Amino acid sequence: MSSDSPMHIGLLCAMPEEIGTTIENLQNTFETHWGDLKIISGEWYQPGDPVPSVYISAAWSGWGKVSASRAATRVISKIYREK
């Protein structure tokens, strides 16, 4: 990605409720699966803006340090790619 490209943010949550409506507000979403870990990525647009403001990858890791570190490693190593 160039410096002109939107930034890519990873959201990692311990419980599904923490993700909230983030995923519902993404466009052009796709899923990546790593065993029981599902990463949902998409584009977030500001109202009235024709280009995405931010690429977001959201995942529910589960409880504990091991679950969080495993999920964080996958989200960090994942490169956002458009369809």
DABELGI-V599720 format. One record per residue. OMEGA is omega in degrees with one decimal (* if undefined). D_FIRST is the distance of its C-alpha to the first C-alpha in whole Angstrom. Layout:
# DABELGI-V599720
omega:OMEGA d_first:D_FIRST
omega:OMEGA d_first:D_FIRST
This chain:
# DABELGI-V599720
omega:177.8 d_first:0
omega:-179.9 d_first:4
omega:177.9 d_first:7
omega:-177.6 d_first:8
omega:175.1 d_first:6
omega:179.1 d_first:8
omega:179.1 d_first:9
omega:-178.0 d_first:10
omega:174.8 d_first:13
omega:177.0 d_first:16
omega:-178.7 d_first:19
omega:-176.0 d_first:22
omega:178.1 d_first:26
omega:-179.7 d_first:29
omega:-179.3 d_first:31
omega:-179.6 d_first:30
omega:-178.6 d_first:31
omega:178.3 d_first:29
omega:176.6 d_first:26
omega:-177.7 d_first:28
omega:-178.8 d_first:27
omega:-176.4 d_first:23
omega:179.4 d_first:23
omega:-178.5 d_first:25
omega:177.9 d_first:23
omega:175.6 d_first:20
omega:179.7 d_first:19
omega:-176.9 d_first:18
omega:170.8 d_first:19
omega:-176.1 d_first:19
omega:172.6 d_first:20
omega:-178.5 d_first:20
omega:174.6 d_first:23
omega:-174.7 d_first:24
omega:179.2 d_first:28
omega:178.6 d_first:29
omega:178.0 d_first:25
omega:177.2 d_first:24
omega:178.2 d_first:20
omega:-178.5 d_first:19
omega:178.0 d_first:16
omega:-177.2 d_first:16
omega:175.8 d_first:15
omega:-178.9 d_first:17
omega:169.6 d_first:18
omega:-179.8 d_first:20
omega:178.3 d_first:23
omega:-178.9 d_first:23
omega:-177.3 d_first:20
omega:178.8 d_first:18
omega:-178.6 d_first:15
omega:177.8 d_first:14
omega:-175.2 d_first:14
omega:167.5 d_first:12
omega:-177.9 d_first:11
omega:171.0 d_first:14
omega:-177.1 d_first:16
omega:179.9 d_first:19
omega:173.6 d_first:22
omega:-173.2 d_first:26
omega:-170.0 d_first:26
omega:-175.2 d_first:30
omega:170.7 d_first:32
omega:-177.7 d_first:32
omega:-178.1 d_first:30
omega:178.2 d_first:30
omega:-179.4 d_first:29
omega:-178.6 d_first:26
omega:177.5 d_first:25
omega:-179.6 d_first:25
omega:179.4 d_first:23
omega:178.6 d_first:21
omega:179.5 d_first:20
omega:-179.2 d_first:19
omega:-179.5 d_first:17
omega:-176.4 d_first:15
omega:-178.1 d_first:14
omega:176.3 d_first:13
omega:179.3 d_first:10
omega:177.0 d_first:10
omega:179.8 d_first:10
omega:178.2 d_first:12
omega:* d_first:15
